[in-house]
Each structure stands twice: as structure tokens, then as C-alpha cells.
Amino acid sequence: MRHHGIRAITARRFRLCTTDSRHDLPIAPNRLRQKFAAERPNQVWLADVPYVPTGQGWLYLAVVLDLFTRKIVGWAMRDHLRAELTIAALTMAIQRQKPPPCLIHHSDSQRINASFRAA
């Protein structure tokens, strides 16, 4: 191949970067302190946004999970990672579960936390 000036075309390495820790936004205190246990339903909710590669691009899935029951209480899917996605998942969870005011909502994602502050 070198003799004929032919070389392989290599795909550019994909690097997904979603967390931007360089911001001046307030950071909520960590009320769970790594104690991932709940005594009753609707006491602690966890949130995450996994990405699913599809033939048409990335699918973003926002999920809200009840820590006690380990069941998904709210979710939303979009082709983008804007605040609307995480707000839709949280709205679904609130409407379906009607949690008490003492609910703890935990996410380690800066995007999710910023989205909920914006709502």
C-alpha cells in the first residue's frame, strides 16, 4: 500500500463530553452522602441521561428512578440534550407519583442539575 501511495481511511475517534464543571452556577448540597438507600417510596429519586446510538444519530433518554422501589417513575426521550428533556422526565414523575415535599432528587450530572434550576 505504501508503495502505491494507498492508505486506510480511519474513522475519527468519537469522544462524548457532557459534563462542564467550569461554571458559576450554585451547587446543591449532597443530601444522600453516598447512602443509596430509602425507607419508603417517593423519598429519594435518582436521575440520569443515558445516550443510545441509533442509525439516525444519538437518542437521549432522561430517566427518574425511585430509589426504594427501583422502578422508573418518569422518563422522556429526545434527539437533543436540552433542558426540555430532563424537565419532561421530572414532570412525568411528579404528575404520576405526587411526591411529598420532603422528596430528595439526586443527580450527579451537571446538565440535569442545571436543567432543573432553569425550570
Secondary structure, 3 states (H helix, E strand, C coil): CCCCCCCCCCCCCCCCCCCCCCCCCCCCCCCCCCCCCCCCCCCEEEEECCEEEECCEEEEEEEEEECCCCCEEEEEEECCCCHHHHHHHHHHHHHHHCCCCCCEEECCCHHHHHHHHHC
